[in-house]
């Protein structure tokens, strides 16, 4: 009975942290939409809290996993169920993974921006020389279509509900603020992934505009687990029998 209470306690704490993490992410995003320089310290403090909560979530997930495995040992059907859980966790991106793949680097065209600003200050547009969220998103989608089994952007694991978007001039991935260069790592067949990245419209376009973008194959990559939450605002389990 004590084991059951302990499991319930850990799951309750875990759920509370997920809610807190999502709320803090919302506050950080809202703060970044305001251009008041006085909010910079608040944003940095919230980001530190987000990082701390993510670490706590990862630790609690490990504790829950350890409890599940402990209770399923030598229990026949429970052992099989645990194997299914492990497989689902792998598919969902909740465990760190390693394997061969590629690294795609997307960086701002700082040299081009400086030259354009000097030669044509009246027509110079800074946005034309920076990497945007769509550049990262399109490249991630190309790698998914090419068979990538796991993807991370600047250490942020891409999962089913990952968001890649701009907040002002900042790119957010999983509600975490990133800065260039954007390092996209993908595990899968290195030859297929490299070919897909090099021929993608996004890479060809950026290369033609002299952005310092590059693709490299890796014998071994290690990608971290996803430490965020999975908000379910509209999804409901289908009742037994498939009747709504």
C-alpha positions as CSV (number, residue, x, y, z in Angstrom):
1,X,0.0,0.0,0.0
2,X,2.8,2.4,0.8
3,X,4.2,1.8,-2.7
4,X,0.9,2.8,-4.2
5,X,0.8,6.0,-2.2
6,X,4.3,6.8,-3.2
7,X,3.5,6.3,-6.8
8,X,0.4,8.5,-6.5
9,X,2.4,11.2,-4.7
10,X,5.1,11.3,-7.4
11,X,2.5,11.4,-10.2
12,X,0.7,14.3,-8.4
13,X,3.9,16.2,-8.0
14,X,4.7,15.5,-11.6
15,X,1.3,16.8,-12.8
16,X,1.7,20.0,-10.7
17,X,5.1,20.7,-12.2
18,X,3.7,20.3,-15.7
19,X,1.0,22.8,-15.0
20,X,3.5,25.2,-13.5
21,X,5.9,24.8,-16.4
22,X,3.2,25.5,-19.0
23,X,2.0,28.6,-17.0
24,X,5.6,29.9,-16.8
25,X,6.1,29.4,-20.5
26,X,2.9,31.4,-21.2
27,X,4.1,34.2,-19.0
28,X,7.5,34.3,-20.7
29,X,5.9,34.4,-24.1
30,X,3.6,37.2,-23.1
31,X,6.4,39.2,-21.6
32,X,8.5,39.0,-24.7
33,X,5.7,40.6,-26.8
34,X,6.1,43.7,-24.7
35,X,9.1,45.9,-25.8
36,X,9.6,47.4,-22.4
37,X,13.4,46.9,-21.6
38,X,12.5,46.7,-17.9
39,X,11.0,43.2,-18.5
40,X,14.3,41.7,-19.6
41,X,15.3,40.7,-16.1
42,X,11.8,39.1,-15.6
43,X,12.1,37.2,-18.8
44,X,15.5,35.8,-17.8
45,X,14.3,34.8,-14.4
46,X,11.3,33.0,-15.9
47,X,13.5,31.2,-18.3
48,X,15.7,30.0,-15.4
49,X,12.6,28.8,-13.6
50,X,11.5,27.0,-16.8
51,X,14.8,25.3,-17.1
52,X,14.6,24.2,-13.4
53,X,11.1,22.9,-13.9
54,X,12.2,21.0,-17.0
55,X,14.9,19.3,-15.0
56,X,12.5,18.4,-12.3
57,X,10.1,16.9,-14.8
58,X,12.9,14.8,-16.3
59,X,13.8,13.6,-12.8
60,X,10.3,12.7,-11.9
61,X,9.8,10.9,-15.2
62,X,12.8,8.8,-14.4
63,X,11.5,8.0,-10.9
64,X,8.1,7.0,-12.3
65,X,9.8,4.8,-14.9
66,X,12.0,3.2,-12.2
67,X,8.9,2.5,-10.1
68,X,7.0,1.0,-13.0
69,X,9.9,-1.3,-13.9
70,X,10.4,-2.3,-10.3
71,X,6.7,-3.4,-9.9
72,X,6.6,-5.1,-13.3
73,X,9.7,-7.4,-12.7
74,X,8.7,-11.1,-12.9
75,X,5.0,-10.3,-13.1
76,X,4.4,-11.8,-16.5
77,X,1.8,-9.5,-18.2
78,X,3.2,-6.5,-16.4
79,X,6.6,-7.2,-17.9
80,X,5.1,-7.1,-21.3
81,X,3.2,-4.0,-20.5
82,X,6.4,-2.3,-19.4
83,X,8.0,-3.2,-22.7
84,X,5.1,-1.5,-24.5
85,X,5.5,1.6,-22.3
86,X,9.3,1.7,-23.0
87,X,8.5,1.5,-26.7
88,X,5.9,4.3,-26.5
89,X,8.3,6.5,-24.5
90,X,10.9,6.1,-27.2
91,X,8.4,6.9,-30.0
92,X,7.1,9.9,-28.0
93,X,10.6,11.4,-27.6
94,X,10.7,11.0,-23.8
95,X,14.1,9.2,-23.7
96,X,17.5,10.3,-24.9
97,X,18.6,8.6,-28.1
98,X,21.8,8.0,-30.0
99,X,22.6,7.0,-33.6
100,X,24.0,8.1,-36.9
101,X,22.6,11.1,-38.7
102,X,23.3,14.6,-39.9
103,X,23.7,18.2,-38.5
104,X,22.2,21.1,-40.4
105,X,23.5,24.6,-39.4
106,X,21.4,27.7,-40.2
107,X,22.9,31.0,-39.3
108,X,22.2,34.7,-39.9
109,X,23.9,36.4,-42.9
110,X,25.7,39.0,-40.8
111,X,28.3,39.8,-43.4
112,X,25.7,40.4,-46.1
113,X,23.7,42.6,-43.7
114,X,26.7,44.7,-42.9
115,X,27.6,45.1,-46.6
116,X,24.0,46.0,-47.6
117,X,23.6,48.5,-44.8
118,X,26.8,50.3,-45.9
119,X,26.0,50.2,-49.6
120,X,22.3,50.9,-49.6
121,X,21.1,52.2,-46.2
122,X,17.8,53.5,-47.6
123,X,16.7,50.1,-48.8
124,X,18.4,47.9,-46.2
125,X,16.0,45.5,-44.5
126,X,17.4,43.6,-41.5
127,X,14.8,40.9,-41.8
128,X,16.3,39.8,-45.2
129,X,19.5,38.7,-43.5
130,X,18.3,36.7,-40.5
131,X,17.0,33.1,-40.1
132,X,13.3,33.1,-39.4
133,X,11.1,30.5,-37.7
134,X,9.8,29.2,-41.1
135,X,13.4,28.4,-42.2
136,X,13.9,26.2,-39.2
137,X,10.4,24.7,-39.5
138,X,10.6,23.9,-43.2
139,X,14.0,22.2,-42.7
140,X,12.7,20.1,-39.8
141,X,9.7,19.1,-42.0
142,X,12.1,18.1,-44.8
143,X,14.1,15.9,-42.5
144,X,10.9,14.3,-41.1
145,X,9.8,13.5,-44.6
146,X,13.2,12.0,-45.4
147,X,12.8,9.5,-42.6
148,X,14.5,11.2,-39.6
149,X,13.8,9.1,-36.5
150,X,14.6,11.8,-34.0
151,X,15.3,15.6,-34.3
152,X,16.5,18.3,-32.0
153,X,17.0,22.0,-32.5
154,X,19.7,23.6,-30.3
155,X,19.1,20.8,-27.8
156,X,15.3,21.0,-27.9
157,X,13.8,17.7,-28.8
158,X,11.1,17.9,-31.5
159,X,8.0,15.8,-30.6
160,X,4.4,15.7,-31.9
161,X,3.3,18.9,-30.1
162,X,6.5,20.9,-30.6
163,X,6.1,24.5,-31.7
164,X,8.6,26.5,-33.8
165,X,7.6,30.1,-34.0
166,X,8.7,33.7,-33.8
167,X,8.1,36.1,-30.9
168,X,9.3,39.4,-32.2
169,X,12.8,38.7,-33.6
170,X,13.3,35.6,-31.3
171,X,12.7,32.0,-32.4
172,X,11.0,29.8,-29.9
173,X,11.1,26.0,-29.9
174,X,9.1,24.2,-27.2
175,X,8.5,27.7,-25.7
176,X,12.2,28.0,-25.2
177,X,14.0,31.0,-26.6
178,X,16.9,30.1,-29.0
179,X,19.6,32.2,-30.6
180,X,21.5,31.6,-33.9
181,X,23.2,29.6,-35.1
182,X,20.4,27.1,-35.2
183,X,21.8,23.6,-35.0
184,X,19.3,21.0,-36.3
185,X,20.4,17.4,-35.5
186,X,18.6,14.5,-37.0
187,X,19.1,10.7,-36.4
188,X,18.5,8.4,-39.3
189,X,20.1,7.2,-42.6
190,X,22.9,9.9,-43.0
191,X,23.0,9.6,-46.8
192,X,19.2,10.0,-47.3
193,X,19.0,12.8,-44.7
194,X,22.0,14.7,-46.2
195,X,20.6,14.4,-49.8
196,X,17.1,15.6,-48.6
197,X,18.6,18.6,-46.7
198,X,20.9,19.7,-49.6
199,X,18.1,19.6,-52.2
200,X,15.5,21.2,-50.0
201,X,14.0,24.5,-51.2
202,X,14.9,26.1,-48.0
203,X,18.6,25.2,-48.0
204,X,18.9,26.1,-51.7
205,X,17.3,29.4,-51.2
206,X,19.4,30.3,-48.1
207,X,22.6,29.2,-49.9
208,X,21.7,31.4,-52.9
209,X,21.4,34.4,-50.6
210,X,24.8,33.7,-49.1
211,X,23.6,32.6,-45.7
212,X,26.3,30.6,-43.9
213,X,24.3,27.3,-44.0
214,X,25.9,23.9,-44.1
215,X,25.1,20.2,-43.8
216,X,27.4,17.5,-42.3
217,X,27.0,13.7,-41.7
218,X,27.7,12.2,-38.3
219,X,28.6,8.7,-37.3
220,X,27.0,9.2,-33.9
221,X,24.6,11.8,-32.5
222,X,23.0,11.9,-29.0
223,X,19.8,13.8,-28.7
224,X,18.2,14.7,-25.3
225,X,14.8,13.6,-24.2
226,X,11.8,16.0,-24.4
227,X,11.2,17.5,-21.0
228,X,8.1,19.5,-21.6
229,X,4.4,18.7,-21.1
230,X,1.7,17.4,-23.4
231,X,-1.3,19.7,-23.1
232,X,-4.6,18.0,-24.1
233,X,-7.3,20.7,-24.3
234,X,-9.6,19.1,-26.8
235,X,-8.6,15.4,-27.0
236,X,-10.8,12.9,-25.1
237,X,-10.4,9.1,-25.0
238,X,-13.0,7.3,-27.0
239,X,-15.4,5.3,-24.8
240,X,-15.3,1.5,-24.9
241,X,-17.0,0.2,-28.1
242,X,-16.1,3.2,-30.1
243,X,-19.3,5.1,-29.4
244,X,-19.2,8.8,-28.8
